[in-house]
């Protein structure tokens, strides 16, 4: 596989996204073909990676896809690139639990055999930075810490103190970034505001990050570090169906909701649908008053529909079309934001009235990985199908599940509960799913879409 680097942080908020996105943009502007990745189940940071590199932002999640698929997925996403930059999640060693490395940035770095660059928020420390770097460099002997970038440094004197403190650890300082409030990106729900909601401003932010990283980071040293990663054996993941799956269908059209309100998509899910024979037809529920014609299935991804609740509600013509589509029994997959859109109402505003539940925004965050078993029977998710997913939402729905045909039985941290709705062709729940390890989901949905319009 191509030269590669993992950009990690000591903790959330250290500046990983600033450094990773700025580095992706700076290297792209320097003539490199950069493949961007994000560790973990994040939809928002990859939207900035796309702006920085001009390539799809992709996720590497060892919980959702399993550790064995991390290197193949990276090889697939890095095809045609000469550098891969992977932005980490939380702190370097933070994962699905406190006792193991599963789904941590460190695990992904080791699976990729990639050197790590640690971003340290140095704004409130001096000599202590030496202890922090020493600890991160020695905590896991199998991990290669190739250098550090010091973020939010106050002055030349502060930088000198930090460099002196780090020197005994033997880890090179590859960059120093000064405090700069102009480079902050608006946040929402513990994450950045999606780039699609503010694309012009996001592009200016990326331009600023690229210049800041170019001026403050040793790009040549980082490229050399990336190219020092050892060769990675094994085949790339492919969305193409195997020979045993038969010929792909060619008459399936699937309407895919997008735009600012529904921007949470895993690229590999779409690639699997296309490889199975589907034509993916995008539409924007904020602007389009009709569903795309001749579609046999509807994909309603997550996003922030609550931010655009008034506009979605006012588009009564499309809401009526979605409801009619559901009444005809055609397959609909809705995740998180899609569930809210299909509900009777969201924060008191009428929605599609497909799912008999009221939705509202609250202050309590539901967050985490889930083991899931399909409970209600659906063409894409037959009853008994086992998968893994994740939840991330401040909203709630009442009821939380269809008592007779819930979408899932979810398990996490020793607890089990039913969640979501299966109503005819509708599968609606809070669970986000990545299909790389379960490609049959895409094939089933494409087959159902083709049959719906046969």
C-alpha positions in Angstrom: 0.0 0.0 0.0 1.0 3.6 -0.5 2.9 5.8 2.0 0.8 6.4 5.1 0.6 8.4 8.3 -1.8 8.4 11.2 -2.5 11.7 12.9 -3.4 11.1 16.5 -4.1 13.2 19.5 -3.5 12.9 23.2 -7.3 13.5 23.7 -10.4 14.8 22.0 -9.9 18.5 21.2 -6.2 18.4 20.9 -6.3 19.6 17.3 -6.3 16.4 15.3 -8.8 17.7 12.7 -6.9 21.0 12.3 -3.6 19.2 11.7 -5.0 16.3 9.6 -7.2 18.4 7.4 -4.5 21.1 7.0 -1.9 18.5 6.2 -4.2 16.8 3.6 -4.8 20.1 1.9 -1.2 21.3 2.1 0.1 18.0 0.6 -2.6 18.1 -2.1 -1.7 21.6 -3.0 2.0 20.4 -3.2 1.0 18.0 -5.9 0.4 14.8 -4.0 -2.6 12.6 -4.5 -3.8 12.2 -0.9 -6.3 9.5 0.2 -8.1 10.7 3.4 -9.4 8.5 6.2 -11.0 8.9 9.6 -10.8 6.3 12.4 -14.2 5.6 13.9 -17.8 6.1 13.0 -17.6 9.8 12.0 -19.4 11.4 9.1 -18.4 15.0 9.7 -14.6 15.1 9.7 -14.6 13.1 6.4 -16.7 15.9 4.8 -13.7 18.3 5.4 -11.3 15.7 4.2 -13.2 15.6 0.9 -12.8 19.4 0.5 -9.1 19.2 1.4 -8.2 16.4 -1.0 -10.9 16.2 -3.7 -11.4 12.5 -2.8 -14.1 10.8 -0.8 -13.5 10.8 3.0 -13.6 7.3 4.2 -13.8 5.6 7.6 -11.7 2.9 9.2 -13.5 1.3 12.1 -12.3 -1.9 13.6 -15.5 -2.4 15.5 -17.9 -2.0 12.7 -16.0 -3.8 9.9 -13.7 -6.0 12.0 -9.9 -5.7 12.3 -9.3 -8.0 9.3 -10.9 -5.5 6.9 -9.0 -2.4 8.0 -5.9 -2.8 5.8 -8.0 -4.0 2.8 -10.4 -1.0 3.2 -7.4 1.4 3.4 -5.9 -0.2 0.3 -9.2 0.2 -1.6 -9.6 3.9 -0.6 -6.0 4.7 -1.4 -6.0 3.3 -4.9 -4.4 5.9 -7.2 -3.0 7.9 -4.3 0.7 8.3 -3.3 -0.1 9.2 0.3 -2.7 8.2 2.8 -3.4 10.4 5.8 -5.5 8.9 8.6 -7.1 11.1 11.2 -7.5 9.4 14.5 -10.4 9.4 17.0 -10.4 10.7 20.6 -7.0 10.0 22.3 -4.5 7.7 20.6 -5.3 4.7 22.9 -9.0 5.3 23.4 -11.3 2.6 22.0 -14.5 0.7 22.6 -13.5 -0.1 26.2 -11.0 0.9 28.8 -9.3 -2.5 28.9 -8.5 -3.2 25.3 -7.4 -1.6 22.1 -10.5 -2.5 19.9 -11.5 0.4 17.6 -8.7 2.7 18.9 -6.5 4.8 16.7 -3.6 2.8 18.0 -5.1 -0.5 16.8 -5.8 1.0 13.4 -2.2 2.3 13.1 -0.8 -1.1 14.0 -3.1 -2.9 11.5 -1.9 -0.5 8.8 1.7 -0.7 10.0 1.7 3.1 9.8 3.8 5.6 11.8 1.9 7.9 14.1 2.3 11.7 14.5 0.9 12.8 17.9 -0.8 16.2 18.1 -0.3 17.7 21.6 -2.3 20.7 22.9 0.6 22.6 24.5 -1.5 25.6 25.5 -1.3 25.1 29.2 2.0 23.2 29.8 5.7 23.4 29.6 8.0 20.7 30.9 5.1 18.3 31.5 4.9 17.9 27.7 8.0 15.7 28.0 6.3 13.3 30.3 3.3 13.1 28.0 5.3 12.4 24.9 7.5 9.9 26.8 4.3 8.1 28.0 2.7 7.9 24.6 5.9 6.8 23.0 6.4 3.9 25.4 2.9 2.8 26.3 2.6 0.3 23.5 6.0 -1.1 22.2 4.3 -2.3 19.0 3.3 1.2 18.0 5.7 3.5 16.2 5.5 7.1 17.3 7.3 8.9 14.5 7.0 12.5 15.7 4.8 15.2 17.4 3.1 18.4 16.3 2.8 21.0 19.1 -0.5 22.8 18.8 -1.6 26.2 20.3 1.9 27.3 21.2 1.9 30.8 22.7 5.3 32.2 21.7 8.9 31.5 20.6 9.9 31.2 24.3 7.1 28.7 24.9 8.2 26.7 21.9 11.8 26.6 23.2 10.6 25.3 26.6 8.5 22.6 24.9 11.3 21.4 22.6 13.8 21.2 25.5 11.3 19.1 27.5 10.6 16.7 24.6 14.2 16.2 23.6 15.0 13.4 26.2 12.1 11.3 24.8 13.9 11.1 21.5 10.7 11.9 19.5 11.2 14.5 16.8 9.1 17.7 16.8 7.8 17.8 13.2 5.7 20.9 13.6 4.6 23.8 15.8 1.3 25.7 15.3 0.6 29.0 17.1 -2.7 29.8 18.7 -5.1 31.1 16.1 -8.7 31.5 16.9 -9.5 32.3 13.2 -9.0 28.6 12.4 -11.7 27.2 14.7 -14.6 25.4 13.0 -18.1 25.7 14.5 -19.1 22.6 16.5 -22.4 20.9 17.2 -23.2 17.7 19.2 -19.5 17.0 20.1 -18.4 17.4 16.5 -17.9 19.9 13.7 -20.7 21.3 11.7 -20.8 19.3 8.4 -19.1 21.0 5.5 -22.1 20.6 3.3 -24.0 23.1 5.5 -21.4 25.8 5.1 -19.3 24.8 2.1 -18.0 28.2 1.1 -16.9 29.0 4.7 -15.5 25.4 5.0 -13.4 25.9 1.9 -12.0 29.1 3.3 -11.2 27.3 6.6 -9.5 24.5 4.7 -7.4 27.1 2.8 -6.4 28.7 6.0 -5.5 25.3 7.6 -3.4 24.4 4.5 -1.4 27.6 4.8 -1.0 27.3 8.6 0.3 23.7 8.3 2.5 24.5 5.3 4.1 27.3 7.4 4.4 25.5 10.7 5.0 21.8 9.8 7.9 20.1 8.1 6.1 18.7 5.1 9.2 17.0 3.7 9.9 15.2 7.0 6.2 14.0 7.2 6.3 12.7 3.6 9.5 10.9 4.4 8.0 9.4 7.5 4.9 8.3 5.6 7.0 6.6 2.9 9.0 4.8 5.6 6.0 2.6 6.4 6.7 -1.0 5.4 5.0 -2.7 2.5 1.5 -3.9 3.2 0.6 -7.3 1.9 -2.9 -8.5 1.0 -5.6 -7.6 -1.5 -7.7 -4.5 -1.4 -11.3 -4.7 -0.4 -13.7 -4.6 -3.3 -17.4 -3.8 -3.5 -17.8 -6.0 -6.6 -20.0 -9.1 -6.0 -18.3 -12.5 -6.0 -18.9 -14.9 -8.8 -21.2 -16.9 -6.5 -23.5 -14.0 -6.2 -24.5 -14.1 -9.9 -24.7 -11.3 -12.4 -25.6 -7.8 -10.9 -29.0 -6.5 -11.5 -29.3 -3.6 -14.1 -32.8 -2.3 -13.6 -32.7 -1.0 -10.1 -32.9 2.7 -9.2 -32.5 3.8 -5.6 -33.3 7.3 -4.5 -30.7 8.6 -2.0 -31.5 11.6 0.2 -28.7 14.1 0.5 -28.1 17.8 0.9 -27.5 19.7 4.1 -30.1 17.7 6.2 -29.1 14.2 5.2 -25.3 14.2 4.7 -24.2 11.1 6.8 -23.2 8.5 4.2 -20.5 5.8 4.2 -18.9 5.8 0.7 -18.5 2.0 0.7 -22.3 1.5 1.2 -22.9 3.4 -2.0 -20.2 1.6 -3.8 -21.7 -1.8 -2.8 -25.1 -0.7 -4.1 -23.7 0.4 -7.4 -21.6 -2.7 -7.8 -24.8 -4.8 -7.1 -26.4 -3.1 -10.1 -28.2 0.0 -8.6 -28.3 3.4 -10.2 -28.1 5.8 -7.2 -30.3 8.9 -7.8 -29.6 11.7 -5.4 -32.3 14.2 -4.2 -32.5 16.9 -1.6 -35.5 16.8 0.7 -35.0 20.6 1.4 -35.3 21.6 -2.3 -36.9 18.8 -4.3 -40.7 18.5 -4.3 -40.8 15.1 -6.0 -38.9 11.8 -5.6 -36.7 10.8 -8.5 -38.8 8.8 -11.0 -38.8 5.1 -11.5 -37.1 4.3 -8.2 -37.7 1.0 -6.4 -36.1 1.9 -3.1 -35.4 4.9 -0.9 -32.3 5.5 1.2 -32.7 8.1 4.0 -29.4 8.5 5.7 -28.6 10.3 8.9 -27.8 14.0 9.3 -29.2 17.0 11.1 -32.9 17.2 10.0 -33.7 19.0 13.3 -31.7 22.0 12.1 -33.9 22.2 9.0 -37.1 21.1 10.6 -39.2 24.1 9.4 -38.0 23.7 5.8 -38.5 19.9 5.7 -42.0 20.4 7.2 -42.9 23.1 4.7 -42.0 20.8 1.8 -45.4 19.1 2.1 -45.3 17.9 -1.5 -42.3 15.7 -0.9 -43.5 14.5 2.5 -46.7 13.3 0.8 -44.6 11.5 -1.9 -42.5 9.7 0.7 -45.6 8.6 2.5 -47.2 7.3 -0.7 -43.9 5.5 -1.6 -44.1 3.7 1.8 -47.8 2.8 1.4 -46.9 1.1 -1.9 -44.7 -1.2 0.1 -41.5 -0.2 -1.6 -38.3 -0.7 0.5 -37.1 2.2 2.6 -34.0 2.2 4.7 -33.8 5.1 7.2 -31.0 5.7 9.7 -31.2 8.2 12.6 -32.1 11.4 10.8 -34.1 9.4 8.3 -36.1 8.0 11.2 -36.9 11.5 12.4 -38.0 12.5 8.9 -40.3 9.5 8.7 -41.9 10.2 12.1 -45.3 11.8 12.7 -43.7 15.0 13.9 -40.3 16.5 14.8 -40.3 19.1 17.5 -44.0 19.7 16.9 -43.6 20.1 13.1 -45.3 17.6 10.8 -43.1 15.2 9.1 -43.8 12.3 6.7 -46.1 10.4 9.1 -44.8 7.0 8.0 -43.5 5.8 11.4 -46.1 6.2 14.2 -43.9 8.0 16.6 -43.2 11.6 17.7 -39.6 12.8 17.6 -38.0 15.7 19.5 -34.6 17.0 20.4 -33.4 16.8 23.9 -30.2 17.4 26.0 -29.3 13.7 26.7 -26.7 12.2 24.3 -27.1 8.6 23.3 -23.8 7.4 22.0 -21.9 4.2 21.4 -21.3 1.0 19.6 -24.0 -1.7 19.5 -24.2 -5.3 18.6 -27.5 -5.8 16.7 -29.8 -8.6 15.6 -32.5 -7.8 13.1 -35.8 -8.5 14.8 -38.5 -7.4 12.3 -38.3 -9.0 8.9 -37.2 -6.6 6.1 -35.8 -7.3 2.6 -32.4 -5.8 3.4 -32.3 -6.9 7.0 -34.0 -10.3 7.3 -34.9 -11.3 10.8 -32.0 -12.9 12.6 -29.3 -11.0 10.7 -26.5 -10.1 13.0 -24.4 -6.9 12.5 -22.7 -4.1 14.4 -23.5 -0.4 14.3 -23.4 2.8 16.3 -25.7 5.4 17.7 -25.1 9.1 18.1 -28.1 11.3 18.8 -29.6 13.8 21.1 -33.1 13.2 19.8 -35.7 10.7 21.1 -38.8 9.1 19.6 -41.9 7.9 21.4 -42.4 5.0 21.2 -38.8 4.0 20.8 -39.7 0.8 19.0 -42.6 -1.1 17.4 -43.5 -3.6 20.0 -44.6 -6.1 17.4 -41.9 -5.6 14.8 -38.9 -3.6 16.1 -36.0 -3.1 13.8 -33.3 -4.4 16.1 -32.5 -6.1 19.4 -29.5 -4.0 20.5 -26.8 -5.1 23.0 -24.2 -2.9 24.7 -22.5 -3.0 28.1 -24.5 -5.9 29.3 -27.9 -4.3 28.5 -30.4 -5.4 25.8 -33.3 -3.5 24.3 -35.4 -3.4 21.2 -35.3 -0.3 19.0 -36.7 1.0 15.7 -39.5 0.1 13.4 -40.2 -2.4 10.5 -43.5 -1.5 8.8 -44.0 -3.2 5.5 -41.1 -2.2 3.3 -39.9 0.4 5.9 -36.9 -0.2 8.1 -36.3 2.8 10.3 -34.0 3.1 13.4 -31.3 5.1 15.1 -28.6 2.6 14.2 -25.9 3.6 11.7 -24.4 0.6 9.8 -21.3 0.2 7.6 -21.8 -2.6 5.1 -18.2 -3.5 4.2 -18.4 -6.7 6.3 -22.0 -7.4 5.3 -22.1 -6.7 1.5 -25.2 -8.9 1.2 -27.3 -6.0 2.7 -26.7 -4.0 -0.4 -27.4 -6.9 -2.7 -30.7 -7.6 -1.0 -31.8 -3.9 -1.2 -30.9 -3.8 -4.9 -32.9 -7.0 -5.6 -35.9 -5.6 -3.6 -35.7 -2.3 -5.6 -35.6 -4.2 -8.9 -38.6 -6.3 -7.9 -40.6 -3.3 -6.8 -40.5 -1.8 -10.3 -40.5 -5.0 -12.3 
